[in-house]
Amino acid sequence: MTVATINGIPISYQVKGDGDLVVLIMGTGSPGRVWDLHQTPALLAAGYRVCTFDNRGIAPSGESTSGITMPDMVADTAGLIELLGGGPAYVIGTSMGARVAQELTLSRPDLVRKAVFLAGHARMDRFQQTLTEGERQLVDDGVVLPAKYRAAVTAVMNLSPATLREENTARDWLDIFEFSGGTTAPGVRAQLGMDRAFDRRREYRSITRPCLSVAFADDRMIPPYLSRELAQCIVTASYKEIADAGHYGYLERPEAVNAVLLDFLEA
């Protein structure tokens, strides 16, 4: 990984391959290397130059423990694209990263060729807002859930029932979640502190770049109706829904997700 000062903080990133630039933006609490499991190899094989990076809040990028805002994260991504040649780039984000991609496409269309929003959303409903408030309270009160219980909750919130029905697959996922650690880093807590009571439906009507909103049919974190609503807000957007996939659909059903991504980028 390379670390560069971008938008006033260190940003850790890596670039692989040649060709047109694709920038991948991860969601809350996850490092950029998660993309390397499935999406980066598929994009490299298709001839793209791929950039992954750790959002502010995820070390070794600046953790910004004093607070993080969406404009901060958009400016980080814009600065990274400018560092890598100024774009326009293909931009793909998931969950919180989708929102970064949405705001970047709105505010800096000069940097975006096409954009894909996995589990994208123009707003959060009462459930997501309440869930985040609860997560903040757990961290602030120093509550550490038992590892097996934490693993089960993580699985049911992020995976499809189709995944959990397969005994061996469910066991593997639960093992990963159980041993992935139970403490929340200060930078991740700063990400959790970001505003969740936003509503950008009206503003997104001004987006002009080609966009794709991808929903995961069994997503409990960002249910499909929010991703469909996002697509309806953007005149230039299309909508796809991936069956038998939860919030981690890009990890659960990578072949289906990668096919949708590549079809859109190459159209």
PASEBA-1860 file (N, C-alpha, C; in nm, 3 decimals):
! residues 267
1> MTVATING> 0.084/-0.119/0.000/0.000/0.000/0.000/0.088/0.125/0.000 ~ 0.039/0.229/-0.064/0.104/0.360/-0.066/0.024/0.454/0.021 ~ 0.092/0.541/0.095/0.024/0.640/0.177/0.061/0.778/0.124 ~ -0.041/0.858/0.092/-0.020/0.995/0.043/-0.107/1.089/0.123 ~ -0.061/1.212/0.138/-0.143/1.314/0.204/-0.242/1.369/0.103 ~ -0.370/1.347/0.130/-0.478/1.388/0.041/-0.584/1.458/0.126 ~ -0.624/1.573/0.085/-0.727/1.647/0.160/-0.687/1.666/0.306 ~ -0.556/1.680/0.329/-0.507/1.712/0.463/-0.482/1.596/0.556
9> IPISYQVK> -0.506/1.471/0.511/-0.482/1.355/0.597/-0.411/1.247/0.517 ~ -0.347/1.151/0.585/-0.289/1.037/0.512/-0.399/0.945/0.461 ~ -0.388/0.907/0.335/-0.480/0.811/0.274/-0.398/0.695/0.221 ~ -0.430/0.574/0.265/-0.361/0.454/0.222/-0.434/0.396/0.101 ~ -0.361/0.372/-0.008/-0.425/0.323/-0.130/-0.330/0.232/-0.206 ~ -0.386/0.156/-0.299/-0.305/0.078/-0.391/-0.369/0.081/-0.528 ~ -0.287/0.074/-0.630/-0.332/0.073/-0.769/-0.270/-0.047/-0.838 ~ -0.352/-0.121/-0.911/-0.306/-0.238/-0.985/-0.356/-0.230/-1.128
17> GDGDLVVL> -0.275/-0.282/-1.221/-0.320/-0.295/-1.358/-0.302/-0.171/-1.442 ~ -0.344/-0.183/-1.567/-0.340/-0.074/-1.664/-0.479/-0.057/-1.723 ~ -0.495/0.049/-1.799/-0.624/0.072/-1.862/-0.702/0.183/-1.794 ~ -0.831/0.190/-1.821/-0.916/0.292/-1.762/-0.928/0.270/-1.611 ~ -0.928/0.379/-1.538/-0.926/0.374/-1.392/-1.063/0.342/-1.334 ~ -1.066/0.244/-1.241/-1.184/0.214/-1.160/-1.146/0.237/-1.014 ~ -1.223/0.318/-0.944/-1.200/0.345/-0.802/-1.310/0.277/-0.722 ~ -1.270/0.194/-0.626/-1.362/0.117/-0.543/-1.367/0.176/-0.402
25> IMGTGSPG> -1.488/0.203/-0.353/-1.506/0.271/-0.224/-1.580/0.177/-0.128 ~ -1.515/0.142/-0.018/-1.570/0.044/0.075/-1.669/0.111/0.172 ~ -1.746/0.027/0.243/-1.846/0.074/0.338/-1.791/0.090/0.478 ~ -1.881/0.118/0.571/-1.844/0.148/0.710/-1.764/0.035/0.773 ~ -1.652/0.072/0.834/-1.575/-0.020/0.916/-1.486/-0.118/0.844 ~ -1.484/-0.115/0.711/-1.409/-0.215/0.635/-1.293/-0.152/0.559 ~ -1.179/-0.220/0.550/-1.066/-0.170/0.472/-1.085/-0.194/0.324 ~ -1.012/-0.121/0.244/-1.024/-0.134/0.099/-0.984/-0.270/0.047
33> RVWDLHQT> -0.901/-0.343/0.120/-0.854/-0.473/0.071/-0.965/-0.576/0.057 ~ -1.083/-0.550/0.117/-1.194/-0.642/0.101/-1.229/-0.660/-0.046 ~ -1.213/-0.555/-0.126/-1.241/-0.564/-0.270/-1.150/-0.666/-0.338 ~ -1.032/-0.690/-0.281/-0.934/-0.776/-0.347/-0.977/-0.923/-0.350 ~ -1.076/-0.960/-0.270/-1.122/-1.098/-0.270/-1.186/-1.136/-0.402 ~ -1.267/-1.047/-0.459/-1.343/-1.083/-0.578/-1.347/-0.975/-0.686 ~ -1.375/-0.850/-0.648/-1.398/-0.749/-0.751/-1.268/-0.703/-0.818 ~ -1.162/-0.682/-0.742/-1.037/-0.638/-0.803/-0.987/-0.738/-0.907
41> PALLAAGY> -0.981/-0.869/-0.877/-0.934/-0.963/-0.980/-1.020/-0.962/-1.107 ~ -1.151/-0.951/-1.091/-1.239/-0.951/-1.209/-1.216/-0.826/-1.294 ~ -1.199/-0.713/-1.230/-1.176/-0.588/-1.304/-1.038/-0.588/-1.371 ~ -0.938/-0.641/-1.303/-0.805/-0.651/-1.363/-0.809/-0.743/-1.486 ~ -0.879/-0.855/-1.474/-0.887/-0.949/-1.586/-0.958/-0.886/-1.706 ~ -1.046/-0.790/-1.678/-1.118/-0.721/-1.786/-1.040/-0.605/-1.845 ~ -0.921/-0.579/-1.790/-0.834/-0.478/-1.850/-0.841/-0.340/-1.787 ~ -0.891/-0.330/-1.666/-0.900/-0.200/-1.600/-0.782/-0.179/-1.505
49> RVCTFDNR> -0.755/-0.054/-1.476/-0.663/-0.015/-1.369/-0.749/0.008/-1.244 ~ -0.717/-0.058/-1.135/-0.805/-0.062/-1.019/-0.737/0.003/-0.899 ~ -0.808/0.096/-0.837/-0.760/0.162/-0.715/-0.853/0.124/-0.600 ~ -0.794/0.071/-0.494/-0.866/0.051/-0.368/-0.797/0.134/-0.261 ~ -0.872/0.174/-0.160/-0.812/0.258/-0.056/-0.889/0.243/0.074 ~ -0.824/0.284/0.182/-0.887/0.284/0.314/-0.949/0.420/0.339 ~ -1.080/0.422/0.355/-1.147/0.549/0.387/-1.091/0.610/0.513 ~ -1.105/0.742/0.527/-1.070/0.803/0.655/-1.152/0.734/0.765
57> GIAPSGES> -1.087/0.710/0.876/-1.146/0.630/0.982/-1.087/0.491/0.990 ~ -1.025/0.445/0.880/-0.967/0.310/0.874/-0.815/0.323/0.864 ~ -0.745/0.289/0.972/-0.599/0.295/0.970/-0.544/0.196/0.866 ~ -0.432/0.232/0.799/-0.341/0.342/0.828/-0.380/0.477/0.769 ~ -0.495/0.489/0.702/-0.543/0.623/0.668/-0.575/0.698/0.797 ~ -0.587/0.829/0.788/-0.617/0.908/0.906/-0.748/0.867/0.968 ~ -0.748/0.845/1.100/-0.868/0.795/1.165/-0.971/0.905/1.194 ~ -0.926/1.031/1.195/-1.020/1.144/1.210/-1.114/1.123/1.328
65> TSGITMPD> -1.057/1.093/1.444/-1.138/1.060/1.560/-1.218/1.179/1.613 ~ -1.184/1.298/1.570/-1.261/1.415/1.614/-1.393/1.429/1.539 ~ -1.411/1.349/1.435/-1.537/1.353/1.361/-1.515/1.341/1.212 ~ -1.610/1.279/1.144/-1.605/1.259/0.999/-1.736/1.305/0.939 ~ -1.729/1.373/0.827/-1.849/1.415/0.755/-1.846/1.357/0.615 ~ -1.963/1.349/0.553/-1.968/1.302/0.416/-1.889/1.392/0.321 ~ -1.896/1.525/0.332/-1.810/1.608/0.247/-1.662/1.576/0.262 ~ -1.618/1.541/0.384/-1.478/1.498/0.403/-1.446/1.380/0.313
73> MVADTAGL> -1.532/1.280/0.316/-1.504/1.155/0.245/-1.512/1.175/0.094 ~ -1.604/1.260/0.051/-1.613/1.290/-0.093/-1.487/1.362/-0.139 ~ -1.441/1.458/-0.059/-1.319/1.531/-0.094/-1.197/1.440/-0.094 ~ -1.193/1.341/-0.003/-1.084/1.243/-0.003/-1.080/1.167/-0.136 ~ -1.196/1.119/-0.178/-1.203/1.039/-0.301/-1.171/1.125/-0.422 ~ -1.222/1.247/-0.425/-1.191/1.338/-0.535/-1.041/1.365/-0.542 ~ -0.980/1.389/-0.426/-0.836/1.415/-0.423/-0.755/1.296/-0.470 ~ -0.801/1.175/-0.436/-0.731/1.055/-0.481/-0.739/1.040/-0.632
81> IELLGGGP> -0.857/1.064/-0.689/-0.871/1.056/-0.835/-0.782/1.160/-0.902 ~ -0.777/1.278/-0.847/-0.691/1.383/-0.903/-0.545/1.342/-0.893 ~ -0.506/1.281/-0.782/-0.367/1.234/-0.767/-0.331/1.131/-0.873 ~ -0.429/1.050/-0.911/-0.405/0.941/-1.005/-0.425/0.984/-1.151 ~ -0.441/1.110/-1.175/-0.450/1.158/-1.312/-0.570/1.243/-1.344 ~ -0.659/1.257/-1.251/-0.769/1.351/-1.270/-0.895/1.296/-1.333 ~ -0.896/1.168/-1.367/-1.019/1.109/-1.420/-1.049/1.157/-1.562 ~ -1.172/1.136/-1.610/-1.280/1.076/-1.534/-1.258/0.926/-1.512
89> AYVIGTSM> -1.303/0.880/-1.394/-1.286/0.740/-1.355/-1.421/0.673/-1.342 ~ -1.420/0.542/-1.353/-1.536/0.465/-1.313/-1.532/0.455/-1.160 ~ -1.643/0.478/-1.096/-1.647/0.481/-0.949/-1.752/0.381/-0.902 ~ -1.711/0.293/-0.810/-1.801/0.190/-0.755/-1.791/0.196/-0.604 ~ -1.906/0.209/-0.537/-1.908/0.211/-0.392/-2.014/0.119/-0.338 ~ -1.993/0.073/-0.214/-2.093/-0.011/-0.148/-2.135/0.051/-0.016 ~ -2.264/0.052/0.011/-2.322/0.100/0.136/-2.279/0.244/0.162 ~ -2.205/0.271/0.270/-2.157/0.407/0.291/-2.072/0.452/0.173
97> GARVAQEL> -1.994/0.360/0.117/-1.913/0.393/0.000/-1.997/0.428/-0.121 ~ -2.117/0.368/-0.131/-2.208/0.405/-0.238/-2.252/0.550/-0.222 ~ -2.279/0.588/-0.098/-2.318/0.726/-0.075/-2.206/0.823/-0.111 ~ -2.082/0.786/-0.079/-1.968/0.869/-0.121/-1.967/0.882/-0.274 ~ -1.986/0.769/-0.343/-1.988/0.771/-0.489/-2.103/0.857/-0.542 ~ -2.217/0.849/-0.476/-2.334/0.929/-0.518/-2.303/1.078/-0.507 ~ -2.249/1.117/-0.391/-2.220/1.258/-0.368/-2.108/1.308/-0.459 ~ -2.009/1.222/-0.486/-1.902/1.259/-0.578/-1.957/1.280/-0.719
105> TLSRPDLV> -2.045/1.191/-0.762/-2.104/1.203/-0.896/-2.187/1.329/-0.908 ~ -2.251/1.368/-0.800/-2.329/1.492/-0.799/-2.241/1.616/-0.801 ~ -2.140/1.619/-0.715/-2.063/1.742/-0.696/-1.943/1.756/-0.788 ~ -1.887/1.643/-0.835/-1.769/1.647/-0.921/-1.789/1.556/-1.043 ~ -1.887/1.586/-1.127/-1.911/1.501/-1.244/-1.792/1.496/-1.339 ~ -1.703/1.596/-1.330/-1.584/1.596/-1.414/-1.490/1.480/-1.381 ~ -1.503/1.424/-1.260/-1.416/1.316/-1.218/-1.476/1.178/-1.239 ~ -1.603/1.172/-1.281/-1.675/1.045/-1.288/-1.719/1.017/-1.431
113> RKAVFLAG> -1.680/0.900/-1.482/-1.726/0.856/-1.613/-1.859/0.782/-1.600 ~ -1.863/0.683/-1.515/-1.985/0.611/-1.478/-1.974/0.578/-1.330 ~ -2.090/0.556/-1.266/-2.089/0.525/-1.123/-2.182/0.408/-1.095 ~ -2.138/0.322/-1.004/-2.219/0.209/-0.959/-2.236/0.220/-0.808 ~ -2.361/0.204/-0.763/-2.393/0.214/-0.622/-2.446/0.078/-0.574 ~ -2.363/0.002/-0.503/-2.407/-0.124/-0.443/-2.470/-0.092/-0.308 ~ -2.595/-0.135/-0.289/-2.669/-0.099/-0.167/-2.670/0.052/-0.149 ~ -2.692/0.123/-0.260/-2.700/0.268/-0.255/-2.832/0.314/-0.196
121> HARMDRFQ> -2.837/0.441/-0.156/-2.956/0.494/-0.091/-2.948/0.646/-0.087 ~ -3.062/0.709/-0.107/-3.070/0.855/-0.096/-3.107/0.898/0.045 ~ -3.151/0.802/0.126/-3.189/0.829/0.265/-3.185/0.697/0.342 ~ -3.197/0.707/0.471/-3.212/0.589/0.557/-3.347/0.596/0.626 ~ -3.410/0.481/0.644/-3.538/0.483/0.713/-3.515/0.473/0.864 ~ -3.624/0.470/0.939/-3.615/0.473/1.085/-3.535/0.354/1.139 ~ -3.547/0.237/1.076/-3.474/0.121/1.125/-3.324/0.144/1.120 ~ -3.272/0.190/1.005/-3.127/0.211/0.994/-3.078/0.317/1.093
129> QTLTEGER> -3.156/0.423/1.110/-3.116/0.527/1.204/-3.113/0.474/1.347 ~ -3.213/0.395/1.385/-3.218/0.339/1.519/-3.105/0.239/1.541 ~ -3.078/0.156/1.439/-2.969/0.059/1.449/-2.837/0.129/1.473 ~ -2.810/0.236/1.399/-2.685/0.308/1.417/-2.676/0.371/1.555 ~ -2.786/0.427/1.603/-2.787/0.484/1.738/-2.752/0.376/1.841 ~ -2.806/0.256/1.821/-2.775/0.146/1.911/-2.630/0.105/1.905 ~ -2.573/0.101/1.783/-2.432/0.065/1.768/-2.342/0.168/1.836 ~ -2.375/0.294/1.822/-2.297/0.399/1.889/-2.302/0.381/2.040
137> QLVDDGVV> -2.420/0.352/2.093/-2.436/0.338/2.237/-2.357/0.219/2.290 ~ -2.358/0.107/2.216/-2.280/-0.008/2.258/-2.132/0.028/2.272 ~ -2.080/0.099/2.171/-1.939/0.138/2.174/-1.912/0.234/2.289 ~ -1.996/0.336/2.301/-1.972/0.440/2.401/-1.986/0.387/2.543 ~ -2.071/0.285/2.562/-2.089/0.226/2.695/-1.988/0.116/2.723 ~ -1.900/0.087/2.626/-1.799/-0.016/2.646/-1.853/-0.157/2.648 ~ -1.967/-0.179/2.584/-2.027/-0.312/2.583/-1.957/-0.399/2.477 ~ -1.910/-0.516/2.518/-1.850/-0.612/2.426/-1.939/-0.737/2.426
145> LPAKYRAA> -2.001/-0.765/2.313/-2.090/-0.879/2.303/-2.010/-1.009/2.301 ~ -2.066/-1.117/2.356/-1.999/-1.248/2.343/-1.972/-1.280/2.197 ~ -1.858/-1.339/2.169/-1.811/-1.356/2.032/-1.910/-1.433/1.946 ~ -1.967/-1.540/1.999/-2.059/-1.620/1.919/-2.189/-1.544/1.892 ~ -2.235/-1.471/1.990/-2.357/-1.393/1.969/-2.333/-1.282/1.868 ~ -2.218/-1.214/1.880/-2.184/-1.109/1.784/-2.176/-1.166/1.643 ~ -2.117/-1.285/1.631/-2.107/-1.348/1.499/-2.245/-1.378/1.442 ~ -2.335/-1.429/1.527/-2.469/-1.462/1.478/-2.545/-1.337/1.435
153> VTAVMNLS> -2.534/-1.229/1.513/-2.602/-1.104/1.477/-2.544/-1.048/1.348 ~ -2.412/-1.051/1.335/-2.349/-1.001/1.212/-2.396/-1.081/1.092 ~ -2.405/-1.210/1.107/-2.448/-1.296/0.996/-2.591/-1.266/0.955 ~ -2.680/-1.259/1.051/-2.822/-1.242/1.016/-2.849/-1.104/0.958 ~ -2.766/-1.005/0.994/-2.787/-0.870/0.942/-2.722/-0.849/0.805 ~ -2.624/-0.930/0.770/-2.546/-0.903/0.649/-2.548/-1.011/0.543 ~ -2.600/-1.129/0.576/-2.601/-1.239/0.481/-2.743/-1.278/0.445 ~ -2.756/-1.340/0.331/-2.886/-1.388/0.285/-2.925/-1.517/0.358
161> PATLREEN> -3.054/-1.538/0.382/-3.098/-1.668/0.434/-3.052/-1.785/0.346 ~ -3.038/-1.760/0.215/-2.990/-1.865/0.125/-2.849/-1.909/0.163 ~ -2.766/-1.816/0.206/-2.631/-1.848/0.250/-2.634/-1.925/0.382 ~ -2.717/-1.880/0.473/-2.721/-1.941/0.606/-2.788/-2.078/0.606 ~ -2.863/-2.110/0.500/-2.923/-2.244/0.491/-2.820/-2.352/0.460 ~ -2.709/-2.312/0.397/-2.603/-2.407/0.363/-2.512/-2.427/0.484 ~ -2.516/-2.543/0.544/-2.450/-2.563/0.673/-2.302/-2.531/0.670 ~ -2.230/-2.582/0.571/-2.086/-2.559/0.566/-2.054/-2.412/0.541
169> TARDWLDI> -2.130/-2.350/0.450/-2.107/-2.209/0.421/-2.138/-2.123/0.542 ~ -2.249/-2.153/0.609/-2.285/-2.077/0.730/-2.177/-2.091/0.836 ~ -2.125/-2.212/0.855/-2.019/-2.233/0.955/-1.896/-2.150/0.923 ~ -1.858/-2.147/0.796/-1.739/-2.071/0.758/-1.757/-1.922/0.786 ~ -1.873/-1.869/0.749/-1.899/-1.727/0.774/-1.901/-1.697/0.924 ~ -1.968/-1.781/1.001/-1.977/-1.758/1.145/-1.839/-1.765/1.209 ~ -1.755/-1.853/1.161/-1.618/-1.859/1.214/-1.543/-1.730/1.184 ~ -1.558/-1.679/1.062/-1.492/-1.553/1.026/-1.539/-1.441/1.118
177> FEFSGGTT> -1.670/-1.430/1.136/-1.723/-1.321/1.218/-1.682/-1.337/1.365 ~ -1.677/-1.462/1.412/-1.642/-1.485/1.553/-1.500/-1.443/1.584 ~ -1.409/-1.469/1.491/-1.268/-1.445/1.519/-1.216/-1.315/1.457 ~ -1.306/-1.232/1.406/-1.262/-1.106/1.343/-1.247/-0.992/1.443 ~ -1.269/-1.016/1.571/-1.247/-0.914/1.672/-1.376/-0.847/1.714 ~ -1.385/-0.813/1.844/-1.509/-0.757/1.896/-1.502/-0.612/1.936 ~ -1.384/-0.549/1.924/-1.372/-0.409/1.964/-1.386/-0.318/1.842 ~ -1.435/-0.199/1.865/-1.455/-0.100/1.758/-1.346/0.005/1.768
185> APGVRAQL> -1.267/0.018/1.663/-1.157/0.115/1.662/-1.213/0.257/1.667 ~ -1.135/0.352/1.721/-1.184/0.490/1.730/-1.224/0.550/1.596 ~ -1.151/0.515/1.491/-1.186/0.568/1.359/-1.317/0.514/1.308 ~ -1.345/0.385/1.337/-1.473/0.328/1.298/-1.586/0.393/1.377 ~ -1.561/0.420/1.505/-1.661/0.493/1.584/-1.687/0.631/1.523 ~ -1.584/0.694/1.469/-1.603/0.824/1.403/-1.690/0.808/1.278 ~ -1.672/0.699/1.204/-1.759/0.674/1.089/-1.904/0.654/1.134 ~ -1.923/0.580/1.243/-2.058/0.558/1.295/-2.123/0.688/1.340
193> GMDRAFDR> -2.041/0.787/1.370/-2.094/0.915/1.416/-2.146/1.005/1.305 ~ -2.130/0.963/1.180/-2.177/1.044/1.069/-2.330/1.052/1.068 ~ -2.381/1.159/1.008/-2.525/1.182/1.002/-2.595/1.069/0.929 ~ -2.702/1.018/0.985/-2.785/0.916/0.921/-2.925/0.968/0.889 ~ -2.954/1.094/0.924/-3.089/1.148/0.906/-3.098/1.233/0.779 ~ -3.019/1.200/0.679/-3.016/1.278/0.555/-3.128/1.232/0.461 ~ -3.162/1.319/0.367/-3.256/1.283/0.260/-3.212/1.360/0.136 ~ -3.154/1.290/0.040/-3.093/1.354/-0.076/-3.170/1.324/-0.205
201> RREYRSIT> -3.293/1.282/-0.192/-3.370/1.245/-0.311/-3.383/1.361/-0.408 ~ -3.412/1.477/-0.359/-3.429/1.592/-0.448/-3.297/1.629/-0.515 ~ -3.189/1.633/-0.436/-3.059/1.673/-0.491/-3.010/1.577/-0.598 ~ -3.036/1.448/-0.582/-2.984/1.351/-0.677/-3.052/1.358/-0.814 ~ -3.158/1.432/-0.823/-3.221/1.451/-0.955/-3.131/1.531/-1.049 ~ -3.028/1.596/-0.992/-2.935/1.675/-1.074/-2.817/1.593/-1.126 ~ -2.805/1.467/-1.088/-2.697/1.383/-1.137/-2.717/1.355/-1.286 ~ -2.610/1.369/-1.363/-2.619/1.353/-1.509/-2.535/1.239/-1.564
209> RPCLSVAF> -2.442/1.186/-1.486/-2.357/1.079/-1.534/-2.434/0.946/-1.536 ~ -2.398/0.853/-1.625/-2.462/0.721/-1.625/-2.437/0.650/-1.492 ~ -2.544/0.598/-1.432/-2.534/0.535/-1.301/-2.608/0.402/-1.300 ~ -2.564/0.315/-1.212/-2.631/0.187/-1.191/-2.649/0.169/-1.040 ~ -2.773/0.149/-0.998/-2.804/0.118/-0.859/-2.829/-0.031/-0.847 ~ -2.749/-0.098/-0.764/-2.760/-0.243/-0.747/-2.808/-0.274/-0.607 ~ -2.920/-0.345/-0.598/-2.974/-0.388/-0.469/-2.947/-0.535/-0.448 ~ -2.936/-0.573/-0.321/-2.926/-0.714/-0.283/-3.061/-0.755/-0.224
217> ADDRMIPP> -3.122/-0.856/-0.284/-3.263/-0.887/-0.256/-3.292/-0.915/-0.109 ~ -3.195/-0.970/-0.035/-3.217/-1.005/0.105/-3.142/-0.913/0.200 ~ -3.114/-0.792/0.155/-3.037/-0.696/0.233/-3.123/-0.639/0.346 ~ -3.084/-0.663/0.470/-3.157/-0.608/0.584/-3.104/-0.470/0.624 ~ -2.980/-0.440/0.587/-2.919/-0.312/0.624/-2.968/-0.199/0.535 ~ -2.962/-0.222/0.404/-3.015/-0.127/0.305/-3.111/-0.207/0.218 ~ -3.238/-0.215/0.255/-3.333/-0.299/0.181/-3.351/-0.251/0.037 ~ -3.387/-0.342/-0.052/-3.393/-0.308/-0.195/-3.478/-0.187/-0.228
225> YLSRELAQ> -3.584/-0.161/-0.152/-3.669/-0.049/-0.190/-3.594/0.084/-0.184 ~ -3.493/0.095/-0.096/-3.415/0.218/-0.091/-3.323/0.232/-0.212 ~ -3.266/0.122/-0.257/-3.180/0.127/-0.376/-3.263/0.150/-0.502 ~ -3.383/0.094/-0.506/-3.473/0.118/-0.619/-3.518/0.264/-0.621 ~ -3.547/0.316/-0.504/-3.586/0.457/-0.492/-3.474/0.549/-0.540 ~ -3.350/0.514/-0.506/-3.234/0.591/-0.553/-3.231/0.596/-0.705 ~ -3.248/0.481/-0.769/-3.246/0.476/-0.915/-3.358/0.562/-0.974 ~ -3.471/0.565/-0.908/-3.583/0.644/-0.958/-3.557/0.794/-0.946
233> CIVTASYK> -3.468/0.832/-0.856/-3.435/0.974/-0.839/-3.344/1.026/-0.949 ~ -3.266/0.937/-1.010/-3.161/0.978/-1.104/-3.207/0.944/-1.246 ~ -3.221/1.045/-1.327/-3.273/1.027/-1.463/-3.186/0.931/-1.543 ~ -3.056/0.936/-1.519/-2.961/0.857/-1.598/-2.928/0.722/-1.534 ~ -3.005/0.678/-1.435/-2.974/0.556/-1.362/-3.057/0.439/-1.409 ~ -2.998/0.320/-1.402/-3.070/0.194/-1.419/-3.061/0.117/-1.288 ~ -3.138/0.010/-1.278/-3.150/-0.064/-1.152/-3.136/-0.213/-1.177 ~ -3.060/-0.279/-1.092/-3.047/-0.424/-1.094/-3.062/-0.477/-0.952
241> EIADAGHY> -3.118/-0.597/-0.940/-3.133/-0.660/-0.809/-3.074/-0.800/-0.814 ~ -2.987/-0.830/-0.719/-2.919/-0.958/-0.712/-2.994/-1.048/-0.614 ~ -3.042/-1.162/-0.663/-3.118/-1.255/-0.579/-3.026/-1.329/-0.482 ~ -3.083/-1.378/-0.373/-3.012/-1.462/-0.275/-2.883/-1.396/-0.225 ~ -2.892/-1.266/-0.199/-2.775/-1.191/-0.152/-2.819/-1.093/-0.044 ~ -2.737/-1.083/0.061/-2.760/-0.987/0.166/-2.671/-0.866/0.149 ~ -2.647/-0.794/0.258/-2.571/-0.669/0.250/-2.429/-0.694/0.199 ~ -2.376/-0.812/0.225/-2.244/-0.849/0.175/-2.256/-0.925/0.042
249> GYLERPEA> -2.350/-0.886/-0.039/-2.375/-0.957/-0.164/-2.256/-0.965/-0.256 ~ -2.169/-0.865/-0.252/-2.049/-0.867/-0.337/-1.950/-0.974/-0.292 ~ -1.967/-1.024/-0.168/-1.887/-1.136/-0.119/-1.963/-1.268/-0.128 ~ -2.094/-1.264/-0.112/-2.177/-1.385/-0.118/-2.193/-1.436/-0.260 ~ -2.223/-1.343/-0.352/-2.250/-1.382/-0.491/-2.163/-1.299/-0.585 ~ -2.030/-1.314/-0.571/-1.939/-1.228/-0.647/-1.950/-1.244/-0.798 ~ -1.976/-1.365/-0.846/-1.983/-1.383/-0.992/-2.101/-1.305/-1.049 ~ -2.216/-1.310/-0.981/-2.333/-1.236/-1.029/-2.308/-1.086/-1.021
257> VNAVLLDF> -2.249/-1.041/-0.911/-2.222/-0.899/-0.895/-2.120/-0.851/-0.999 ~ -2.013/-0.926/-1.015/-1.909/-0.886/-1.111/-1.964/-0.880/-1.253 ~ -2.052/-0.973/-1.288/-2.111/-0.971/-1.424/-2.192/-0.844/-1.445 ~ -2.268/-0.804/-1.344/-2.347/-0.681/-1.355/-2.255/-0.559/-1.366 ~ -2.150/-0.557/-1.286/-2.055/-0.444/-1.291/-1.991/-0.433/-1.428 ~ -1.938/-0.542/-1.478/-1.867/-0.539/-1.605/-1.960/-0.507/-1.723 ~ -2.079/-0.561/-1.719/-2.176/-0.531/-1.825/-2.202/-0.380/-1.831 ~ -2.217/-0.319/-1.713/-2.246/-0.176/-1.709/-2.125/-0.093/-1.752
265> LEA> -2.008/-0.127/-1.702/-1.890/-0.049/-1.737/-1.859/-0.056/-1.885 ~ -1.885/-0.170/-1.945/-1.846/-0.192/-2.085/-1.955/-0.152/-2.184 ~ -2.073/-0.121/-2.135/-2.185/-0.086/-2.225/-2.157/0.047/-2.297
END
